[in-house]
């Protein structure tokens, strides 16, 4: 009798194990899915598009910013201080014991007719007269000896807000690279009757012949009749 009872108990335990002693497999899968719901992907934002009376800014190509116009390199400009720099003063090679012939030297004349020379190793330092001698006073207090400072126009970013669209990315459809309010406001703008525009000033007038020195240092020769009068430029500004 005891043996029969033991067999019944063992059989019952086997059935419990086979059944999983819990929820059906289907219910377990549903519970797992509920515990780890799929995350829906966020819809991509729609790209900005100009209105019917607008177009993408031709100056910044719709980015709202342009390369810094201050002439900086990677957001840095030359230090305005008096530090020694390779692009300032006369650098020469000298035959100096203990120095390689490749060293560059800059001479600083002293009141007694002598001079003291410093190599490129002193670039970024301030050389000042003290007691009649040219003395290296240490790294420049303005740039810390780097010879560069952060550009005040772009704040070191290398880019600035587009001056044509003012960062809006779009401009009125009627604007063009040679006819827009920002361009027409520039005091050194010179507009020619053939459609060309340039920044510069008239440096010579001989009869009908006019010589223009452009902002980038080039010289352009034109006839007086080739130049659009300033009054017409003003009218263009008003029209836009």
C-alpha positions, 0 to 999 in steps of 0.5 A: 500500500505504501508502495502504491502511494509513493508511485502516485506521489512521484507521478504527480510531481512529474506531471507538475514538472512537465506542465511547468508548474506555472502559466502556459508557455504562451502566457509566459511569452505574452508576459515577456513581450509586455515587459519589453515593449518595442520602442517606436522610432521617433519620426524624423523632423521635416527639413526646413523649406523656403516659402513660395516667395523665398529661396535658399540663401545663396551666400550660406547655402541654407546653413545660416552661417558662413566662414568668418570674414575677419581673416582668422584661421580656425577662429584665431588671429594674430596677437595685437601685442608686441610679442616676437612673431615670425611674420613680424620684423626681419629674421636672418641666419647668423653664424653663432657658436653653439647654434645650428645654421638653420636658426633664425635670428632677429636683431634688436638695436640698443642705444649704445650702437650694439644689438642683442639677437634672439632666435625663433625659440623666443617667439611669443615672448616680449623683448623690451628695452631695460637699462639700455639692453634688449631683454626677453621679459617672458611670454606675452601677457596677452596671448600667453606666448602663443602669438594668437588670440581668439577672433572677436568676430566669430568668438573662436568658432571660425564661422559667423552668422550669414550677413545676407540672410542674418541666419534665417537660411532663406532670402526673398526670391528677388535677391541675388548675389549682386543685388541685395540689401546688405551688398548695396549698403556697403560704403565701398561698393562699386557697381559697373554697368556690365553687372560686375560689383566690387569693393574698393575705391577710385584712386586715379581719374584721368579724363574718362579713364578711372583706376579702382583699387579693390579691397583685395589690393588689385587695380581695375581700369574702367571708363567713367561711363562704365560706373553706376552712379552712387545715386542709382545704388541707393535707389536699388536699396530702396527698391529692395 
